[in-house]
Amino acid sequence: MQIQTSSIHSLPLWAQILSLSVALFLALLRAIEFFRFPKLDVRLTRDMFFRLIDDGEALFCHAVLLARNGPVLIQDINLTLKRKGNRARAEKVFPIQILKFGEKVKGPALTAEHHFFSSSPLLYLPENQPLRAVYLGVQREYHPRQRRSIENFAARIINFKSDYSQTSSNAIDPETAEQVLHQLDNIINESFLEMVGLIQLEAGEYETAIEVVYENPGFRLWKRQGRSSSTISFSVEEQPLSTWKAQLNGVLRASAKSTLTDSRGLIVYPEFQPLEFKESEG
């Protein structure tokens, strides 16, 4: 021990200062590494689209998430759709309720498929492993009415089937058959007009914003939270929007046929892809 101590003291003063500085620098790096908080980058992409499904007017929102400086635990995700104002109408914000959380996955088709694995936003995201996330959301304010309208249509078709089955047990003349078809056509048209009237998407300029709340899952001294956000702007034109809404009539007719014939025919839900996207980081 004496030899080692004497050897240290025998070092020049500049060498002792350099050794101490290096030791302090390494200790500082370890302290910075210990207290460094992970960062989550999120970016909305132009793969977003709207679809009319059994839950009503749905928004399929796509985003890329990447955790830096360590893993993160995603706790909550907030999604909003804003229709920008102009001289003719005021700005309006639509809170989006996310029903399903998922990701893009490879499949046999040319484009990626959607795999929805949870109805909860809670997700552990490892460091430097990008996630191509997909969120299925509905209009929080208008979804109950849209859903109720769809359920009422299904109930009317079932009641019609019950009445028709009793009528069809006996031979019916052509006039009665025409009346039955006319009744079915009225049910479909009335439900179609009601559902189209509840769709909130209109022609104009829109902006979608996402905010992701997360924390460091491995830091136990305190639960520090972080927030990351992103926005994307797009345009909705009148003509393709009208075509999209009109396709709902065919969906109702296919659904009614499936119920009346006890078959499982393929139903293609109308899909609307906005144009002129402009991605931006929050």
C-alpha positions as CSV (number, residue, x, y, z in Angstrom):
1,M,0.0,0.0,0.0
2,Q,2.8,2.4,0.8
3,I,4.4,1.7,-2.6
4,Q,1.2,2.4,-4.4
5,T,0.6,5.6,-2.4
6,S,4.1,6.8,-3.0
7,S,3.7,6.0,-6.7
8,I,0.6,8.1,-6.9
9,H,2.2,11.0,-5.2
10,S,5.1,10.7,-7.4
11,L,3.0,11.5,-10.5
12,P,3.3,15.1,-11.8
13,L,0.7,17.5,-10.7
14,W,-0.8,17.8,-14.2
15,A,-1.2,14.1,-14.4
16,Q,-3.0,14.0,-11.1
17,I,-5.3,16.8,-12.2
18,L,-6.0,15.0,-15.5
19,S,-6.8,11.7,-13.8
20,L,-9.2,13.4,-11.4
21,S,-10.8,15.3,-14.3
22,V,-11.4,12.1,-16.3
23,A,-12.9,10.4,-13.2
24,L,-15.2,13.3,-12.6
25,F,-16.2,13.4,-16.3
26,L,-17.0,9.7,-16.3
27,A,-19.1,10.1,-13.1
28,L,-20.9,13.0,-14.7
29,L,-21.7,10.9,-17.8
30,R,-23.1,8.2,-15.6
31,A,-25.3,10.7,-13.7
32,I,-26.6,12.1,-17.0
33,E,-27.3,8.6,-18.3
34,F,-29.2,7.8,-15.0
35,F,-31.3,10.9,-15.0
36,R,-31.8,11.1,-18.8
37,F,-35.5,10.8,-19.7
38,P,-36.6,8.9,-22.8
39,K,-38.2,10.8,-25.6
40,L,-41.0,9.6,-27.9
41,D,-41.3,10.9,-31.4
42,V,-44.7,10.6,-33.1
43,R,-45.6,11.5,-36.6
44,L,-49.0,11.2,-38.3
45,T,-48.9,9.9,-41.9
46,R,-51.0,10.5,-45.0
47,D,-52.3,6.9,-44.9
48,M,-55.3,8.2,-42.9
49,F,-58.8,7.5,-44.3
50,F,-62.5,7.5,-43.3
51,R,-64.8,4.4,-43.5
52,L,-68.5,3.9,-42.9
53,I,-68.7,0.7,-40.7
54,D,-71.1,-0.9,-38.2
55,D,-70.0,1.6,-35.6
56,G,-70.8,4.6,-37.8
57,E,-68.4,7.2,-39.2
58,A,-64.9,5.8,-38.5
59,L,-61.5,7.4,-38.8
60,F,-58.5,5.2,-39.4
61,C,-55.5,7.2,-38.3
62,H,-52.0,6.1,-39.0
63,A,-48.8,7.2,-37.1
64,V,-45.2,6.2,-36.7
65,L,-43.8,6.1,-33.1
66,L,-40.2,5.8,-32.1
67,A,-38.7,5.8,-28.6
68,R,-35.3,7.4,-28.1
69,N,-32.9,7.3,-25.1
70,G,-34.7,4.3,-23.6
71,P,-38.1,2.5,-23.7
72,V,-41.3,4.2,-22.9
73,L,-44.7,3.2,-21.5
74,I,-47.5,4.8,-23.5
75,Q,-50.4,5.7,-21.1
76,D,-52.9,7.6,-23.1
77,I,-53.5,8.9,-26.7
78,N,-55.7,11.8,-27.5
79,L,-57.0,12.4,-31.1
80,T,-58.9,15.3,-32.4
81,L,-60.3,16.3,-35.8
82,K,-60.7,20.0,-36.6
83,R,-62.6,21.5,-39.5
84,K,-60.9,24.8,-40.2
85,G,-63.2,27.9,-40.4
86,N,-63.7,30.4,-43.2
87,R,-66.0,33.3,-44.0
88,A,-69.0,31.0,-44.4
89,R,-68.7,28.8,-41.3
90,A,-66.9,28.7,-38.0
91,E,-64.1,26.4,-37.0
92,K,-65.3,23.2,-35.2
93,V,-63.3,20.6,-33.3
94,F,-64.5,17.0,-33.1
95,P,-63.0,14.9,-30.3
96,I,-62.3,11.3,-31.6
97,Q,-62.9,8.3,-29.4
98,I,-60.4,5.6,-30.2
99,L,-62.1,2.2,-30.1
100,K,-59.2,0.0,-31.2
101,F,-55.4,0.3,-31.1
102,G,-53.3,-1.7,-33.6
103,E,-50.5,-1.7,-36.1
104,K,-49.8,-2.4,-39.7
105,V,-48.8,-5.9,-40.5
106,K,-47.5,-7.7,-43.6
107,G,-50.1,-9.8,-45.5
108,P,-50.7,-11.5,-48.8
109,A,-52.1,-8.4,-50.4
110,L,-50.1,-5.6,-52.0
111,T,-50.8,-3.2,-49.2
112,A,-50.3,-3.7,-45.4
113,E,-53.2,-5.0,-43.3
114,H,-54.4,-3.8,-39.9
115,H,-54.1,-5.8,-36.8
116,F,-56.0,-4.4,-33.8
117,F,-54.7,-6.0,-30.6
118,S,-56.3,-3.9,-27.9
119,S,-59.0,-1.5,-26.8
120,S,-56.6,0.1,-24.3
121,P,-53.8,2.7,-25.2
122,L,-51.4,1.1,-22.7
123,L,-48.4,-0.1,-24.6
124,Y,-44.7,-0.8,-23.9
125,L,-42.5,0.5,-26.7
126,P,-38.8,-0.6,-26.7
127,E,-36.0,1.8,-27.6
128,N,-35.3,2.4,-31.3
129,Q,-38.0,0.0,-32.5
130,P,-40.4,2.0,-34.7
131,L,-44.1,1.2,-34.5
132,R,-46.4,1.8,-37.4
133,A,-49.6,2.3,-35.4
134,V,-53.2,2.3,-36.5
135,Y,-56.0,3.9,-34.5
136,L,-59.7,3.2,-35.2
137,G,-61.7,6.1,-33.9
138,V,-65.3,7.4,-34.1
139,Q,-66.9,10.8,-33.5
140,R,-67.2,10.9,-29.7
141,E,-70.2,13.3,-29.7
142,Y,-72.1,11.8,-32.7
143,H,-71.2,8.1,-32.4
144,P,-74.1,7.1,-30.0
145,R,-76.7,8.5,-32.5
146,Q,-74.9,6.9,-35.5
147,R,-74.7,3.6,-33.7
148,R,-78.4,3.8,-32.7
149,S,-79.4,4.5,-36.3
150,I,-77.6,1.4,-37.4
151,E,-79.2,-0.7,-34.7
152,N,-82.6,0.6,-35.6
153,F,-82.1,-0.4,-39.2
154,A,-81.1,-3.9,-38.3
155,A,-84.1,-4.2,-36.0
156,R,-86.5,-3.0,-38.8
157,I,-85.0,-5.6,-41.2
158,I,-85.5,-8.4,-38.7
159,N,-89.1,-7.3,-38.0
160,F,-89.7,-7.1,-41.8
161,K,-88.3,-10.6,-42.2
162,S,-90.6,-11.9,-39.5
163,D,-93.6,-10.4,-41.2
164,Y,-92.5,-11.6,-44.6
165,S,-91.9,-15.2,-43.4
166,Q,-95.5,-15.4,-42.2
167,T,-96.8,-13.9,-45.5
168,S,-94.6,-16.1,-47.7
169,S,-95.9,-19.3,-46.1
170,N,-99.0,-18.8,-48.2
171,A,-99.1,-18.1,-51.9
172,I,-99.0,-14.4,-52.6
173,D,-100.1,-12.6,-55.7
174,P,-97.9,-10.3,-57.7
175,E,-99.5,-7.2,-56.3
176,T,-98.8,-8.3,-52.7
177,A,-95.2,-9.2,-53.7
178,E,-94.7,-5.7,-55.2
179,Q,-96.1,-4.1,-52.0
180,V,-93.6,-6.2,-49.9
181,L,-90.7,-5.1,-52.0
182,H,-91.9,-1.5,-51.8
183,Q,-92.0,-1.7,-48.0
184,L,-88.4,-3.1,-47.9
185,D,-87.3,-0.3,-50.3
186,N,-88.8,2.3,-48.0
187,I,-87.0,0.9,-45.0
188,I,-83.7,1.1,-46.7
189,N,-84.2,4.5,-48.2
190,E,-85.4,6.0,-44.9
191,S,-82.5,4.5,-42.9
192,F,-80.1,5.7,-45.6
193,L,-81.3,9.3,-45.4
194,E,-81.1,9.2,-41.6
195,M,-77.6,7.8,-41.5
196,V,-76.3,10.2,-44.2
197,G,-77.7,13.1,-42.2
198,L,-75.6,12.0,-39.2
199,I,-72.3,12.0,-41.1
200,Q,-70.2,15.0,-39.9
201,L,-67.5,15.0,-42.6
202,E,-68.1,17.9,-45.0
203,A,-66.2,19.5,-47.8
204,G,-63.4,21.8,-46.6
205,E,-60.0,22.0,-45.0
206,Y,-59.3,19.8,-42.0
207,E,-56.5,19.1,-39.4
208,T,-56.0,16.0,-37.4
209,A,-53.9,16.2,-34.2
210,I,-52.6,13.5,-31.9
211,E,-51.1,13.7,-28.4
212,V,-49.4,10.8,-26.8
213,V,-48.8,10.7,-23.0
214,Y,-45.9,8.4,-21.9
215,E,-43.5,7.7,-19.0
216,N,-40.2,6.0,-18.3
217,P,-41.1,2.5,-17.1
218,G,-37.7,1.8,-15.5
219,F,-37.2,5.0,-13.4
220,R,-38.5,4.5,-9.9
221,L,-37.6,7.7,-8.1
222,W,-40.5,9.5,-9.6
223,K,-43.0,8.9,-12.4
224,R,-42.1,11.6,-14.8
225,Q,-44.5,12.0,-17.8
226,G,-43.8,13.2,-21.3
227,R,-46.0,14.3,-24.1
228,S,-45.5,14.2,-27.9
229,S,-47.8,15.5,-30.6
230,S,-48.2,15.7,-34.3
231,T,-50.6,17.2,-36.8
232,I,-51.6,16.6,-40.4
233,S,-53.7,18.7,-42.7
234,F,-55.8,17.6,-45.6
235,S,-58.6,18.7,-48.0
236,V,-62.1,17.2,-48.5
237,E,-63.7,17.8,-51.9
238,E,-67.5,17.8,-52.5
239,Q,-67.8,15.4,-55.4
240,P,-65.8,12.4,-54.0
241,L,-67.5,13.0,-50.6
242,S,-71.0,12.8,-52.2
243,T,-70.0,9.6,-54.0
244,W,-68.7,8.1,-50.7
245,K,-72.0,8.9,-48.9
246,A,-74.1,7.4,-51.8
247,Q,-72.2,4.1,-51.5
248,L,-73.9,3.6,-48.1
249,N,-77.2,2.8,-49.9
250,G,-75.6,-0.3,-51.5
251,V,-74.2,-1.4,-48.1
252,L,-77.6,-1.3,-46.5
253,R,-79.1,-3.3,-49.3
254,A,-76.4,-5.9,-49.1
255,S,-76.8,-6.1,-45.3
256,A,-80.6,-6.4,-45.7
257,K,-80.2,-9.2,-48.2
258,S,-77.8,-11.0,-45.9
259,T,-80.3,-10.9,-43.1
260,L,-83.3,-11.9,-45.1
261,T,-81.5,-14.8,-46.8
262,D,-79.5,-16.0,-43.8
263,S,-76.3,-15.7,-45.9
264,R,-73.0,-14.2,-45.2
265,G,-72.3,-12.2,-48.3
266,L,-69.2,-10.0,-48.7
267,I,-70.0,-6.4,-47.6
268,V,-67.5,-3.7,-48.8
269,Y,-67.7,-0.7,-46.5
270,P,-67.4,2.7,-48.2
271,E,-64.0,4.2,-47.8
272,F,-63.0,7.8,-48.3
273,Q,-59.3,8.9,-48.8
274,P,-58.7,12.6,-48.5
275,L,-56.4,14.5,-50.8
276,E,-53.6,17.0,-50.5
277,F,-52.1,15.9,-47.2
278,K,-49.6,18.1,-45.4
279,E,-47.6,16.3,-42.6
280,S,-46.1,18.3,-39.8
281,E,-44.4,17.6,-36.5
282,G,-45.8,18.9,-33.3
